[in-house]
């Protein structure tokens, strides 16, 4: 009954679970793993993890090796491209733990990996927004510097007002231009 209970947990877990042999071959995956990577166990188990350069490139393999050495460890969120295995690109965070036999020797490791794609995309969108805001801020500061330069060089600031309005991105005749005009020349 205990075996059946753990089988149900493995099969129904919403988080990817993978069992990997000490030779580096994936020996079992749950349905959540197949959904995360967009492929089947056949696609994922075609090559040993030791023959996958992408696991070196994305920094995953050292974490797996530490689990094979007997350490339970969590990797930083990472990107994985399972396209070569017939799958998809995804973002995950592996939690690795050794599975030992009765004598304490590591015979397999388990990788438990939640899908962090939504978090990664949100972070990417935030970074893009920060970069956009920084560009806008730089453009505004440049415009302010140009306005200040024109005003400081002009003996009569009213003669440079059309240039100042243009630099600040206002159209002649806009409401803000009219307000500025009224403030400078209330008699008109």
C-alpha positions as CSV (number, residue, x, y, z in Angstrom):
1,X,0.0,0.0,0.0
2,X,2.9,2.4,0.7
3,X,4.3,1.8,-2.8
4,X,0.9,2.5,-4.4
5,X,0.6,5.7,-2.3
6,X,4.0,7.0,-3.4
7,X,3.2,6.0,-7.0
8,X,0.1,8.1,-6.9
9,X,2.1,11.0,-5.5
10,X,4.7,10.7,-8.2
11,X,2.1,10.4,-11.0
12,X,-0.2,13.2,-9.8
13,X,2.3,15.7,-8.6
14,X,1.9,19.0,-10.4
15,X,5.7,19.5,-10.3
16,X,8.1,17.8,-12.7
17,X,9.8,14.7,-11.1
18,X,12.6,12.8,-12.8
19,X,14.6,9.8,-11.7
20,X,18.2,9.7,-13.1
21,X,20.5,6.7,-12.9
22,X,24.2,7.1,-11.9
23,X,25.1,6.5,-15.5
24,X,23.1,9.7,-16.3
25,X,20.1,8.2,-18.0
26,X,16.6,9.3,-17.2
27,X,14.8,6.2,-16.0
28,X,11.4,7.6,-15.1
29,X,9.5,10.8,-15.3
30,X,6.0,11.9,-14.2
31,X,3.4,13.5,-16.5
32,X,4.2,17.0,-15.1
33,X,7.8,16.5,-16.4
34,X,6.5,15.6,-19.9
35,X,4.3,18.7,-19.8
36,X,7.1,21.0,-18.6
37,X,9.6,19.9,-21.2
38,X,7.0,19.2,-24.0
39,X,8.3,15.7,-24.7
40,X,8.1,12.2,-23.5
41,X,10.4,10.0,-21.5
42,X,11.7,8.5,-24.8
43,X,12.8,12.0,-26.0
44,X,14.4,12.9,-22.6
45,X,16.1,9.5,-22.1
46,X,17.7,9.3,-25.5
47,X,21.1,10.6,-24.2
48,X,22.9,10.5,-20.9
49,X,22.9,13.8,-19.0
50,X,26.7,13.6,-19.2
51,X,26.4,13.9,-23.0
52,X,24.2,17.0,-22.9
53,X,26.3,20.2,-23.4
54,X,23.3,22.3,-22.7
55,X,23.4,21.1,-19.1
56,X,26.9,22.4,-18.8
57,X,26.1,25.7,-20.6
58,X,23.1,26.5,-18.4
59,X,24.9,25.4,-15.2
60,X,22.7,22.4,-14.3
61,X,25.2,19.6,-14.5
62,X,27.3,20.6,-11.5
63,X,24.2,20.5,-9.3
64,X,23.4,17.1,-10.6
65,X,26.9,15.9,-9.9
66,X,26.6,17.2,-6.3
67,X,23.5,15.1,-5.9
68,X,25.3,12.0,-7.2
69,X,27.9,12.8,-4.6
70,X,25.2,12.5,-1.9
71,X,24.2,16.1,-1.4
72,X,20.6,17.5,-1.6
73,X,20.8,20.8,-3.5
74,X,18.7,23.4,-5.2
75,X,19.9,25.1,-8.4
76,X,19.3,28.7,-9.4
77,X,16.4,29.1,-11.9
78,X,17.7,28.2,-15.3
79,X,16.7,28.0,-18.9
80,X,16.5,24.6,-20.7
81,X,16.0,24.0,-24.4
82,X,14.5,20.5,-24.9
83,X,14.0,21.1,-28.6
84,X,16.7,18.6,-29.6
85,X,14.6,16.0,-27.6
86,X,11.4,16.9,-29.5
87,X,10.4,19.3,-26.7
88,X,10.2,23.0,-25.9
89,X,12.2,25.8,-24.3
90,X,11.3,26.3,-20.7
91,X,12.5,27.7,-17.4
92,X,12.8,25.7,-14.3
93,X,14.6,25.3,-11.0
94,X,15.9,21.9,-10.2
95,X,15.8,20.5,-6.6
96,X,18.1,17.5,-6.6
97,X,18.4,14.7,-4.0
98,X,20.3,11.4,-3.9
99,X,18.4,8.1,-3.6
100,X,20.4,5.6,-1.7
101,X,20.2,1.8,-1.4
102,X,20.2,-0.1,1.9
103,X,23.9,0.3,2.3
104,X,23.8,4.1,1.8
105,X,25.2,4.1,-1.7
106,X,23.7,6.6,-4.1
107,X,21.9,4.6,-6.9
108,X,19.8,7.4,-8.5
109,X,19.0,11.0,-8.0
110,X,15.6,12.6,-8.2
111,X,15.1,16.0,-9.8
112,X,12.0,17.9,-8.8
113,X,11.6,21.0,-10.9
114,X,8.8,23.6,-10.7
115,X,8.0,25.5,-13.9
116,X,9.4,29.0,-13.4
117,X,8.5,30.2,-16.9
118,X,5.8,32.7,-15.7
119,X,8.2,34.1,-13.1
120,X,11.0,34.4,-15.7
121,X,8.7,36.2,-18.2
122,X,7.5,38.6,-15.5
123,X,11.1,39.4,-14.6
124,X,11.9,39.8,-18.2
125,X,8.9,42.2,-18.7
126,X,10.0,44.2,-15.7
127,X,13.5,44.5,-17.0
128,X,12.2,45.6,-20.4
129,X,10.1,48.2,-18.7
130,X,13.0,49.4,-16.6
131,X,15.1,49.8,-19.7
132,X,12.3,51.6,-21.5
133,X,11.9,54.0,-18.5
134,X,15.7,54.6,-18.4
135,X,15.7,55.5,-22.1
136,X,12.7,57.9,-21.6
137,X,14.5,59.4,-18.6
138,X,17.7,59.9,-20.6
139,X,15.7,61.6,-23.5
140,X,14.0,63.9,-21.0
141,X,17.3,64.8,-19.3
142,X,18.8,65.5,-22.7
143,X,15.8,67.8,-23.6
144,X,16.1,69.6,-20.2
145,X,19.8,70.2,-20.8
146,X,19.2,71.6,-24.3
147,X,16.4,73.8,-22.9
148,X,18.6,75.1,-20.2
149,X,21.5,75.7,-22.6
150,X,19.2,77.7,-25.0
151,X,17.7,79.7,-22.2
152,X,21.1,80.5,-20.6
153,X,22.6,81.6,-24.0
154,X,19.6,83.8,-25.0
155,X,19.4,87.5,-24.0
156,X,15.6,87.3,-24.3
157,X,14.1,84.0,-23.3
158,X,10.9,84.8,-25.3
159,X,12.8,84.5,-28.6
160,X,13.8,80.9,-27.8
161,X,10.3,79.9,-26.5
162,X,9.3,78.1,-29.7
163,X,12.5,76.0,-29.6
164,X,11.9,75.2,-25.9
165,X,8.4,74.1,-26.6
166,X,9.6,71.9,-29.5
167,X,12.4,70.4,-27.3
168,X,9.9,69.5,-24.6
169,X,7.7,67.7,-27.1
170,X,4.8,70.2,-27.2
171,X,3.0,71.1,-30.3
172,X,2.4,74.8,-31.1
173,X,-1.1,75.6,-30.1
174,X,-1.5,72.8,-27.5
175,X,-3.2,73.6,-24.2
176,X,0.1,73.6,-22.3
177,X,1.6,76.0,-24.9
178,X,-1.3,78.3,-24.4
179,X,-0.9,78.2,-20.6
180,X,2.8,78.9,-21.0
181,X,2.1,81.8,-23.4
182,X,-0.5,83.2,-20.9
183,X,2.1,83.0,-18.1
184,X,4.8,84.7,-20.1
185,X,2.6,87.3,-21.9
186,X,-0.6,87.7,-19.8
187,X,-1.5,90.9,-21.7
188,X,-1.9,89.0,-25.0
